[in-house]
C-alpha cells in the first residue's frame, strides 16, 4: 500500500476521535482529504473494498454527530463509487463549518471583551473605595481567566497605580512584559513604578531591556533620566537627557532635566531651558 493510502487510512480513523472531542471541523476535513487521496490513487479490488467500508463508517459517524447536525442538518450520502459526489458534499460542509467557526470566534471575542471591561470596572470601583483586598482578589481572578493577555495585565497595573499600590502594579507589569517583551510602553510604566518604590537598580535594568526594542524613543531616555535624578546619579541623568534631546531636540522637559543634572554637578546650564 502506498504512503498516500496509509495516510488516508489514518485520517479516516481520526474522524471518530475528533467527533468524540466535539471537533467536527477537523473530522470533516480529515475525511475530505482522505477521500480525495483515494480518488487520486489507482486501487486494487481489496483496497477498494477496504476503503469503501472505512469511508462508509466515517460517513455514518458524521451523520450521527449532534454537533455537526446543528451546523449542517443535511445527511451525507455515500455508496461505493460515489466518492466524487461525497467530496463535493464534504467541501460544502467544510464551508459551513468554517463560517460557523468564524462567527463563534467573533462571539467569544465579544464575550471576552465584555467580561474584561466589566471586571476592570468593578476592580476600579473597589480601589476607589479603598477595598484593596477585594480588588486584588477580583482582578487576580480576571487575570487568571485570560492567562495570555498582556494588555489586560497592563490595564490592571494601571488601576493599581491609580490606587498607589505600586508593588501590585509592578507584579502585573512584569507579567505583561514577559508575555509581550516588545511592548515599550510597559517598560516605561514599570520603570516609573519601580522609581516610586525607590527600587532604582531594578528599574534601570528594565529600562536597559527596553532600549533593545526602542533605541529611538526619546521618552524612554527621559524616563530613565528621571530615574537617575531620583537616584542622585547626576552624570547618568545628564547622559540620558542628552540622548533624549539628540532624538528630539525640542523636548522641553528633557532640556530642563539636563540642566538640573548639570546644576547638581556644578556645571553651567545649557541654553534653551
N, C-alpha and C positions, 0 to 999 in steps of 0.2 A: 504494500500500500504506500502511495506517495506521501511525502511530508505534508502536502496541502490537504490531503484527505484525513490524515492523522489529526491535523489542526482542526479541520471541520468537525470531526467526531468529538473532539474535546470541547469545542464551542457549543455543540448541541447539548452535550452533557451538562454544561453550565446553566442551561435555561432553567431547570428546576431549582437549582441552587439560588440563582438570582431572584426567582419568584418567592422563595421562602424568606429571602431577606427584604421582601417588599420593594424590589428594584425592577419594575417592568421594562424600563428603557434599556438597560444593558441586556436583559433577557431577549427582547425582540431583536436588538442589534446583533447579538451572538447568533441567533437563528438565521437572520438575514444574511450575514457574512458566510455562514456555513453552507446554506443552500446555494448561494452564488458560487462558492468554490466547487460544490458538487456539479453544478451546471457546466463549469469550465473544464471538468475533468472527464476523460473517457473511462467509463466504469465497466467492469466485467459484471456478469449476471449476479454473482453472490454479493458484490459490493452494492449493486443497485438495490437488491432486496434488503440489505442491512441498513442502508441509508434511508430507504423509504420508510422502514419501521421506526428508525430513530427520529426522522422528521415528523412522522405522524404522532408519535408520543409527545414530542415537543409542542406541536400544534394543540394537542389536547390539553396539555398543561397550561398553555396560554389562554385557551378558551375558557378554562375553569378558574382563571385568576380574577378575583374580585377587584383588585386594584386596577388591572388593565381594563376590565369591563366598564369601570366608572369613566374612563377616558375614551375608550374605543369600544362601544357596545356591539359592533358588528362581529359576527362569528367568522373566524378564519376557516377557509375551506382548503382541504388538501387531499389528493389521492395520487398514487404513483404515476409519474409522467406529467403532473401539472405543476412542476417546480417553477416555471416561468410565471404562472398566474399567482403562485404563492409569494414569490419575490416581489411582484408588483404590489400585492396587498400589504406585505410587511413594510415596504417602503412608505406606503400611505400611513400605516400605524406609527412608524418612526416619526413622521412629520407631526402627527397629533401629539405624540408623547413629548417631543422636543418643544412644541409650542406650549404645552401644559407645564413643562419644567420651567420655561422662561417666566410664565405667569406666576408659578408657585414661588420662584426666586424673588420676583418683584414683591409679592405679598409678604414673604419672610423678611425682606429688607425693610419694608414699610413698618412691619410689626416690630422689628428690632429698633428702628429709629424712634418709634413711639415709646417703647419701653425705656430706652435710654433717656429720652427727653423727660419722661415722667419721673424716672429715678433721680436724675440730676436736679430737677425742680424740687423734689421732696428733700434731697440732701441739702440743697442751698437753704431751704426754709429752716431746717433743723440747725444748721450752722448759724444762721442769723439769730435764731432763738437761743443760741449757745447750748444746745443739747448735743454736745460734741460726741459723746459715746454712741448715741443713737445714730448720728450722722455717719460715724465711722463704720458701724455695723451695716447700715443700709448701703453705703457706697462700696464697701468691700464685697457684698453680695452681688451688686451690679457689675463690678469688675470681673468677678469670678464667672458670671454668666456669659461674658464675652472675653475670653482669655487672650485673644489675639488682636484686640482692638487698642492700638496705641493712642489714637486720638481720644478715646474715652478716658484713658488714664491721665492724659494731659488735662482734660477738662475737669476731671475730679481733683487733680492737683490745684487747678486754678481756684476751685471752691475752697480748698484748704488754705491756700494763700490768702484769700479774702478773709478767712477767719483767723489768720495769723497762726495757723497750725503748720508750721514750716517743716517739722520732722515728717509729718504725714505727706505733705506736698512733695518732699524730696523722694520718698519711697515710690510714689506713683510716677513721678517724672523719670526716675531711674528705670522703672519698668517700661515706660514709653520709649525711652532711648534704646533699651535692649531689643524691643520689637521693631523700631524704625530708626536705626542709627544714623540715617541720612537727613533726619528732620532737624534742621539747625535751630529752629525756634525753641525746641525742647532743651537744647544745651544752654541757650541764653536764660531760659526760665530757671533751670536747675542751678545755674551759676549764681543767679540772683538770690534764690532761696538759700543756698549754702553760704552766701555772703551775709545774709541776715542772721544765719545760725552761727556766723563767725568761724565757719569751717573753711578757712581760706585755702589751705593746701589742697583739699578735695575739690573745691570749686575750680581752682587753677587747672587741675587735671581734666575736668570736664570741658573747660574752655579750650584746652590744648587738643582734646579729641575733636572738638567742633571745627578747629582750623583745618583738619584733614578733609572736611567736606565743603568748607566755605572760606577759603583764604581771601576772598574779595568782598567780604561783608564788613563794612565799617562799624556797624552796630555791635558786632561780635567783639571787635577790639576795644570799642568804647566801654562795653560792659566789663571786659577784662581789666581795663584801666580803672574803672570804679572799684573793682575788687582790690586792686593794688593800693588804691587810695585808702580804703578801709583797713588794709593790711599794713599800711605805712611803708610800703615798698615803693618809694618815690621814683627811683630810677626805672623800675619796671613800669610804673604808671606813665612815666614820660614816654617810654618806648611804645607802649600800647596806644597811647593817644596819638603819637606821631604816625603810627600805622593806620589808624582810623582816618587821620587827616590826609594821608597820602592817597587813600582810596576815595575820600570825599572832602576836598579842600574847603568846602563851605559848611562843614559840620561844626556849627557854633558851639554846641555843648562839649565836643571833643577838644576844641580850642581852649575853652575855659578849663577843662580838666588838665590839659597840657600845662597851662600857665600856673595852675595851682601846684602841680607836681614840680615845676621849675622853681617856684617860690619856696617850697618846702626844702629844696636842695640848695637854696641860696643863689640861684641863677636868675638872670634877668628874664622877665617875661617876653614873649614874642608878640609882635603887633597883630591886631585882628580880633582880639578877645572882646 
